[in-house]
Amino acid sequence: QVQLVESGGGLVQPGGSLRLSCAAPRIIFSAYQMAWYRQAPGSQRELVAVISPGGTTNYADSVKGRFTISRDNAKSTVYLEMNDLKPEDTAVYYCNTHAGHWGQGTQVTVSS
């Protein structure tokens, strides 16, 4: 069973920053596109950002210019750097591989 291990969520004030991490098995990490999704209460899960094995990235319009996805191939880890956080960014954030694997989710709460 493939395990994606997420960390880095928490409570932050509006305008603050957080960095999420997701570690994956190397054989999975090197072969597949990685992504971050999020799901707010009462809402559908939505795509936040994706990164290909070669490093090509794409972002949801709502986070462009504020969030950065990156990957460290040596550590088989994908990151989501989140800056200028807003209350509407509050959600559970999930790591995902293009093969359909999901992490357990990490809560991000943006509130004063």
Rosetta silent file (secondary structure, phi, psi, omega in degrees, C-alpha in Angstrom):
SEQUENCE: QVQLVESGGGLVQPGGSLRLSCAAPRIIFSAYQMAWYRQAPGSQRELVAVISPGGTTNYADSVKGRFTISRDNAKSTVYLEMNDLKPEDTAVYYCNTHAGHWGQGTQVTVSS
SCORE:     score description
SCORE:     0.000 S_00000001
   1 L     0.000  128.810 -177.878    0.000    0.000    0.000 S_00000001
   2 L   -78.463  131.564  177.692    1.426    3.346   -1.054 S_00000001
   3 L  -115.715  128.564  171.488    1.737    5.879    1.741 S_00000001
   4 L  -108.642  123.038 -174.829    2.003    9.606    1.237 S_00000001
   5 E  -107.307  113.247 -177.563    3.050   11.322    4.462 S_00000001
   6 E  -100.272  153.397  174.183    2.005   14.951    4.790 S_00000001
   7 E  -157.571  165.287  171.883    3.062   17.548    7.330 S_00000001
   8 L   110.327   -4.925  178.942    3.167   21.287    7.879 S_00000001
   9 L   -71.778  175.562  178.750   -0.430   22.358    8.412 S_00000001
  10 E   160.553 -168.114  179.524   -1.570   24.573   11.257 S_00000001
  11 E  -103.144  130.785 -179.110   -3.191   27.815   12.320 S_00000001
  12 E  -142.462  150.982  177.774   -1.914   31.057   10.821 S_00000001
  13 L   -78.385  155.520  174.849   -3.097   34.641   10.704 S_00000001
  14 L   -53.708  137.451 -176.481   -4.207   36.267    7.447 S_00000001
  15 L    89.520   -9.041 -179.202   -1.158   37.357    5.477 S_00000001
  16 L   -81.998 -176.284 -176.497    0.978   34.645    7.035 S_00000001
  17 L  -132.592  152.104  172.597    2.833   31.744    5.480 S_00000001
  18 E  -145.369  155.332  172.793    2.998   27.974    5.794 S_00000001
  19 E  -126.607  123.549  175.966    4.895   25.223    4.018 S_00000001
  20 E   -96.914  147.226  177.655    3.368   21.805    3.485 S_00000001
  21 E  -127.132  149.207  176.903    5.451   18.714    2.801 S_00000001
  22 E  -143.156  115.051  178.674    4.529   15.349    1.325 S_00000001
  23 E   -97.725  135.531 -178.105    6.930   12.417    1.267 S_00000001
  24 L  -129.037  158.184  173.263    6.268    9.579   -1.161 S_00000001
  25 L   -58.394  140.133 -173.021    7.942    6.260   -1.993 S_00000001
  26 H   -57.165  -40.702 -176.231   10.768    6.945   -4.430 S_00000001
  27 H   -65.294  -31.975  176.685    9.442    4.654   -7.165 S_00000001
  28 H   -76.859  -47.235 -174.472    6.129    6.514   -7.130 S_00000001
  29 H   -59.312  -42.739 -174.116    7.603    9.960   -6.749 S_00000001
  30 L   -74.574  -19.870 -173.354    9.974    9.690   -9.695 S_00000001
  31 L   -97.303  -23.848 -167.815    7.373    8.346  -12.095 S_00000001
  32 L  -122.745  152.638  167.168    4.324   10.497  -11.540 S_00000001
  33 L   -61.140  141.009  177.311    3.038   14.011  -11.525 S_00000001
  34 E  -113.787  151.868 -176.964    2.427   15.195   -7.969 S_00000001
  35 E  -148.481  160.019  169.101   -0.326   17.544   -6.857 S_00000001
  36 E  -116.752  132.928  173.210   -1.917   19.309   -3.933 S_00000001
  37 E  -118.626  166.603  172.895   -5.679   19.450   -3.536 S_00000001
  38 E  -145.256  155.018  179.795   -7.773   21.044   -0.838 S_00000001
  39 E  -140.639  116.604  176.497  -11.265   20.615    0.532 S_00000001
  40 L   -89.842  157.861  179.574  -13.084   23.189    2.612 S_00000001
  41 L   -56.175  130.795  178.155  -16.111   22.265    4.752 S_00000001
  42 L    77.132    5.562 -178.075  -19.183   21.860    2.570 S_00000001
  43 L  -120.788  163.166  175.835  -17.175   22.142   -0.632 S_00000001
  44 L   -79.022  156.334  175.255  -15.805   19.761   -3.220 S_00000001
  45 L   -67.336  134.905 -177.814  -12.155   18.861   -3.298 S_00000001
  46 E  -128.161  149.700  178.731  -10.321   21.192   -5.670 S_00000001
  47 E   -75.169  133.727  179.613   -6.960   21.129   -7.367 S_00000001
  48 E  -104.103  -49.598 -176.492   -4.491   23.684   -6.007 S_00000001
  49 E  -160.681  151.009  177.458   -1.224   22.981   -7.819 S_00000001
  50 E  -133.849  154.945  175.352    0.542   20.289   -9.839 S_00000001
  51 E  -143.980  131.228 -179.137    4.144   19.543  -10.718 S_00000001
  52 L   -80.254  167.493  175.570    5.429   17.106  -13.320 S_00000001
  53 L   -57.625  -28.084  179.428    8.439   14.828  -12.811 S_00000001
  54 L   -87.161   -5.632  175.619   10.395   17.337  -14.874 S_00000001
  55 L   102.667    3.099  176.477    9.310   20.291  -12.767 S_00000001
  56 L   -70.900  134.034 -175.316    6.592   21.878  -14.907 S_00000001
  57 E  -119.153  158.556  174.959    4.014   23.530  -12.653 S_00000001
  58 E  -150.491  147.815 -173.355    0.426   24.669  -12.885 S_00000001
  59 E  -134.489  152.089  168.268   -1.793   26.468  -10.383 S_00000001
  60 L   -66.724  146.737 -178.530   -5.408   27.231   -9.649 S_00000001
  61 L   -57.938  -33.067 -175.016   -6.196   30.861  -10.439 S_00000001
  62 L   -68.289  -16.800 -176.713   -7.092   31.482   -6.796 S_00000001
  63 L  -118.698   -3.673 -179.277   -3.539   30.759   -5.605 S_00000001
  64 L   -57.450  133.969  179.813   -1.395   32.025   -8.484 S_00000001
  65 L    86.077  -11.533  179.788    1.286   34.387   -7.264 S_00000001
  66 L  -116.021  -34.437 -177.397    0.854   33.278   -3.637 S_00000001
  67 E  -108.699  147.306  175.778    1.548   29.525   -3.628 S_00000001
  68 E  -134.470  125.144  175.137    4.559   27.691   -5.007 S_00000001
  69 E   -98.727  140.100  178.681    4.784   23.933   -5.577 S_00000001
  70 E  -148.830  166.673  179.614    8.210   22.351   -5.767 S_00000001
  71 E  -139.039  142.426  175.717    9.803   18.929   -5.537 S_00000001
  72 E  -112.003  102.116 -174.875   13.028   17.584   -4.095 S_00000001
  73 L   -66.197  -30.764  179.835   13.820   14.451   -6.065 S_00000001
  74 L   -67.253  -30.359 -179.022   16.610   13.421   -3.699 S_00000001
  75 L  -102.749   -0.390 -176.971   14.157   13.366   -0.794 S_00000001
  76 L    51.162   45.987 -175.302   11.133   12.151   -2.791 S_00000001
  77 E  -131.243  138.687  174.654    9.218   15.047   -1.309 S_00000001
  78 E  -112.510  143.568 -176.791    6.866   17.629   -2.777 S_00000001
  79 E  -121.280  155.367  169.783    6.289   20.968   -1.083 S_00000001
  80 E  -132.201  106.338  176.764    3.625   23.641   -1.164 S_00000001
  81 E   -88.006  121.946 -175.773    4.859   27.040   -0.036 S_00000001
  82 E  -118.526  118.348  179.830    1.852   29.197    0.819 S_00000001
  83 L  -117.957  162.429  179.214    2.264   32.952    1.268 S_00000001
  84 L    48.696   50.242 -176.434   -0.170   35.797    1.870 S_00000001
  85 L   -66.223  145.600 -178.250   -2.690   33.327    3.210 S_00000001
  86 L  -121.966  157.438  179.211   -6.350   34.313    3.295 S_00000001
  87 H   -54.629  -32.828 -179.996   -9.282   32.990    5.339 S_00000001
  88 H   -72.472   -5.841  173.092  -10.658   31.400    2.162 S_00000001
  89 H   -83.555   -6.870  179.318   -7.545   29.215    1.987 S_00000001
  90 L   -61.412  124.782 -176.727   -8.786   27.385    5.079 S_00000001
  91 E  -178.011  171.069  165.802   -9.200   23.714    4.163 S_00000001
  92 E   -89.385  127.983 -177.948   -7.781   20.246    4.539 S_00000001
  93 E  -102.776  133.123 -176.397   -4.908   19.938    2.073 S_00000001
  94 E  -121.509  137.773  171.564   -4.191   16.601    0.421 S_00000001
  95 E   -87.562  146.644 -174.927   -1.165   15.343   -1.437 S_00000001
  96 E  -146.670  146.432  169.497   -1.885   13.297   -4.556 S_00000001
  97 E  -110.299  157.106 -178.785   -0.084   11.342   -7.236 S_00000001
  98 L   -65.497  -14.702  177.133   -1.303   11.024  -10.808 S_00000001
  99 L   -84.163   -1.110  175.439   -1.624    7.293  -10.141 S_00000001
 100 L    97.439   13.834  176.801   -4.435    8.022   -7.691 S_00000001
 101 L   -86.763  145.884 -178.359   -2.689    7.827   -4.339 S_00000001
 102 E  -128.367  146.804  170.145   -3.768   10.216   -1.579 S_00000001
 103 L   -82.211  177.865 -176.260   -2.271   11.438    1.655 S_00000001
 104 L   -81.075  -14.510 -179.849   -4.208   11.573    4.904 S_00000001
 105 L    95.311  145.619  176.500   -4.684   15.337    4.709 S_00000001
 106 E  -135.770  133.592 -174.084   -3.382   18.195    6.801 S_00000001
 107 E   -80.947  132.240  171.522   -5.524   21.011    8.183 S_00000001
 108 E  -119.768  122.301  179.658   -4.712   24.609    7.286 S_00000001
 109 E  -123.002  124.162  179.893   -6.660   27.274    9.156 S_00000001
 110 E  -112.791  109.825 -174.789   -6.270   30.959    8.362 S_00000001
 111 L  -158.405  147.693  175.674   -7.853   33.093   11.035 S_00000001
 112 L   -94.500    0.000    0.000   -7.158   36.088   13.229 S_00000001
